[in-house]
């Protein structure tokens, strides 16, 4: 009997061409695909004419699914995990399953591929030799503490943010870090309306105060000098 394996497959963050040939092969060969949103993943699979069983695995059921998935893997299944966009476990489900696989001596593989913060960082013009990725800042509990910790951070900082909280987050960053701190805000990366706005926090706040705020955002913020 073959040994089971979990393979994490990065998926495009927008442009469907941004998936590797190896990623497509793994999705075709896997016994089943763990999908954050099966409807979203089905669009990708249909585009590449891949027909495989889709198992729902997302933030609201990942704890309940763990035991079943480990059992399947121990039984020799090759499972591919994808998120809606980007690399699983990066601000998406994946960490819990990887940890449980390692506890049970189940092989884990992660393919290289799309991750939204990498192109945002590279095109920001801010130092990329040392940086901290912080995902989404806390919405309520712990939010003030999180901002206080950023004050002394010397590395370039990267965040994800939703459109309805963008201005609030930029304003709070300005309050804690100073309005002259440099920032690069990218939205809709790899999509038709991709855009990056660079400047001081004051300038970027002014820009988004007078322009439509749509899409998913990546914020790249200069570290303390």
Helices and strands as residue ranges (DSSP letters): E 5-8, H 21-29, E 32-35, H 38-47, E 54-56, H 62-74, E 78-82, H 95-103, E 107-110, H 116-122, E 131-136, H 143-150, E 156-161, G 163-165, H 166-177, E 182-187, E 195-200, H 201-209, E 217-221
